[in-house]
Amino acid sequence: MRDNPRMPHVIEPAASGRAKCRGCGQALPKGELRLGEALPNPFGEGEVTHWFHLACAAYKRPGVLLEALSGAPAELPGRESLERIARAMLEQHRLQRIDGAERAPSGQAKCRQCKEAIEKGAWRIRLVFHEEGTFSPGGFIHLACRKAYFEREEILEQLLHFSRALAADERAALREAMGG
């Protein structure tokens, strides 16, 4: 336990490989650098730590990552890229909501931007909202509505990062659908 009554956010190697990233749900391999976000314990006294891959934190918890980077060694691998991503996410807060892309399994969901139904089989972008330390599903938007919703079109890198379940041919189809 640290002497500081408010534990700072920390960047450190994963101790065991048992923790999962709060951003993508994937395991944090033993020894891989990770971000620990210190939050008040909602069930009692003290604090809890939510762990993230550094790239996931840059996309979904950019302010927390930048705060932790301020106390991290200057030679941290990938630091410049992480800072660039985090600053871009802070410039446009809606980008932090991106949780990947998928084909719509039905035609029931409506786009949060245009309010029209998203056709079965069409690409859609999953959204999440961060509230009280957890990510909650926030609906979907059409791939074509991305510029209006996010106020930028260049989100492919982030979409692919959070769409790890897509096979190689699906990733290629997503790239093509986005015009790249």
N, C-alpha and C positions, 0 to 999 in steps of 0.2 A: 504494500500500500504506500502511496506517495504521501509526503508530509503536507503538500498543498491541499487545502480544502476543496479546491476546484481542480480536478485532474485535467491537464492539458491534452489536447488531441496529440496523437503520437504516430510516428512512422517507425515501424520496426519489422524484423523478420518474423514470419509466422512460426510459432513455437512448435506446433504439433501436426498441422495439416488437417485438423478436425473442424475448424471454423469454416463457415461459408460466408461469401461476400453478400452483403445486404443489397448491393446494386444489381448483381446478375444472378445470384443464387448458386454460383459455382464454388467449388472448394478452393480454399486458399492453401496451396501446397506448402509443406514445411520448408522454411527458409526463404520463401518469397517475401519481398517487402510488401507491407500492407499498411493501410491507414486505420487507426483506431479512433473513432469519434466518441468522446466522452459525453454522456447524456445523463440527466437526472433519472434515477430509478423510479419508474411509474408505480412500482409495487411496494416501495418501502424507502428506507433511508439510503443514502449513498448514491453511487452512480453505476451505470452500466456502460459497456463499451461495445459499439457496433463496428464490425470490421468490414473493410472494403479493399478490393484490388485498387492499386493506385490509379489506374486508368478509369475504373468505374467511379471512383471518388471524383476525379477531374470532371467527368460528365455529370454526375448526379449530386455531388456535395462539394462544389467548387470552392465556396468560401471556407469551408472547414479544411479542405486540402491546402489552400493557400496559407491559412493560418499555421497548419502543421509544417509546411515547407519553410516557413520563416525561421523555424528552430531546427531544421534539418541540415546536415552537412551540405556544403555547396557542390560537392562532387557526386551527389545522388544520381544514379543512372536514370536517364530520361527526364531529368528535371525541367529542361527548357520546353520540351513537348508537353509535359503535364501542366506547366504554368500557362502555356499558350492556350491549351484546351480549356482550362479552368477560367481564364479571363474571358474567352469567347462565350462560355456558358453564363457568366455573370452579366455580360452585355445584353443577352437576350434570355430572360429567365424561362421562357417556354421551352427552350432547348433541353433543360434539365428534366423535362417530362418524358422524353423519348425513352421507350422501353423495348424497342425493336420493331421489326416488321414481320408480317405473316400474311398468308392468304386467308380471306374471310371464309370460315367454315359454313356460314349460312348468310342469308341476306337480311338478318334481323337488326344488326347494329346500324346506328346512324352516325354520320360524321359530325364531330363537334364544331367544325368550321362552317360547312354549308348546310348542315341539318338534313341532307339527303341520305337515303339508305346506301349502305356499302354492299354492292352485289356479291353474291356467293362466288368465291374464287378470285376476287379482285384483291390486289395488294392493299393492305391497310397498315397504318402505323399505330402501335400500342402506346398509350399514354399512362403515366402514373403520377400521383401527387404525393409529395413528402409531407406528412402531418404527424406531429407528436412522435417523431423517431421512427415511423414506419412508412413504407411505400404502399399506397392504396391504388387499385385500378382506377383509371380516369377516363376510360372510353377509347375511342379510335378516331383517326382522320383518314380520309382518302389520301393516297400517295400524291395525287394531283393537287390537293389542297395544302400541301406542305409549305409553299412559299407564302401564301396568305396567312397561315396559322403561325409559322415560326419566323416569318419575315426574312427568310433566306432559303435558298434551295440546296446549298451544300451541306447535306446532313448524312450522306451515304456512309462515311466512316463510322459515325455514331450508330447508325442503324445496323450496320454489319456487326459492330462490337456487341450489341445487345440482341443479336439474332443468331446466336451460336448454334441453335438447333437446325438451322437451314443447311441442307446438303449443298454441295458445290454447284450443282446445276441450278438450284433455287437461288443461290447467291448471285450467280451469273444472270439469271432472269430478273432479279431485283435491280442489279446494276443497269441492265438494259432498259427496264421500265422507268428508271430514273434518268435515262438519257446518257448514260456513261458506259 
